[in-house]
């Protein structure tokens, strides 16, 4: 395994790269307030067959953040591109978790030649879902969340996004390390991402995964997105909430493996 710190335009980025250079590359992108460790069960399952890259998004985990001069989702996509260039990775399958799904979509828009396929776990399409009028509500929405005491905020973050107690504890701990103010700024950026119109990314095979206990809005948005994408699959992970890859790694890994096997069999 190669691990280290990459100095990007947006901070010092921690990463871990494993696997043979001639194997297909999987790039995992974690959610807000988390770090690369969320994908440990996926690394255990896929490293024998694939080249895997996990990293801490700017300002998360061991990574730092500077030049916060655009939406976090877009700057993270730019940061990922710099990292892949430095590691000489020319093409990859992206696996984006929540925030990571939006980062993956930005990356796909900017560098379509580098994306073989995308797994959104879960994800919402980068486009206007409610209309520009909703922009005015975002600051009020963030203000209300900011009223929640920090201790309660961190505990709630874990409790309402995972089923398993150990996963809840992990989420609460990583969010506490990330910090409430920073997480709310990213949440505002994500909200605008889902309000403002966006260009459509080139068509590639898509896998849309979500936990059966995730929010109805996310499940419905994934279903609607699937219906508009002829190259997509839409699969529910049982006994799982928003962080389905940790709540039920066996089912998650089985579905992802089937998707990858079909993808590379056809290629």
C-alpha positions, 0 to 999 in steps of 0.5 A: 500500500502507498500512503501519504500526503499530497499537497494540492491547491486546496490543502494537504490531502491524505490518501491510501493507494493499493493494488496492482497498477494494471488493475481497474482503479476504484476511487472512493469519495466519502460523505460530509464530516467523515473520512476514508475509514468509512470504506474499510469494509470495501477495501477488504473486499475489493483490494485483491482484485482492484486498485483502490484509492481512498482519501480524506476530503479537504478539511476532513480526517487528516487532510487540511483545507485552504483556498475555500474560494468556491463551493466545497463540492467543486473544489473537492472535485478539482482536488481529486483531479490534482491527486489523480494526476499526481498518482498517474491514474488516467481512468477510474470508477468513482464510488461517491457517498452522499457528499461524495456523489456530488463531488463525483458528478462535478468531477465527471462534468469536468473530466469525462474522459477519466470516468468509466462509471459511477456508483452513487451510495447514495446520491442525488442528481446534480440539477435543480430539484425545487427551483431558484426560489428555494435559494432564499431558504438555505440561510434560514435552514442553516440558521435553524440547524446551527441552533442545535447544541454542538453535543446534540448535533454530533450525536444526532448526526450519527444516530439518524444516519446509521442503524448499527451503534458502532457506525453511529459512534464513528459518525459522531466522532468524525463529525466532531473532529470536522466541526459543526461550522464547517459541516454547515458551510458544506451543507449550504453548498450542497443545498445550492448544488441541488437548487441551481441548474447544472449541465448534464454529465456524459452518459456512463454506467451508473449504480444507485445504492441506498439504504432502505431506512434512508430518507424518503426524499433521497430514495425517491430522488434516486428512483427518479434519477434512475428512470431518466438514465438508461445505463443505470441500476437502482438497488436498495440495501436492506437493514441500512440507513444513509451509510449503507456501506457500513450498516450492511457491508455484505449486501453493499459489497455484493451489489457493487461487485456484480456491477463492477464484474458486468462493467469490466466483462463488457469492456 
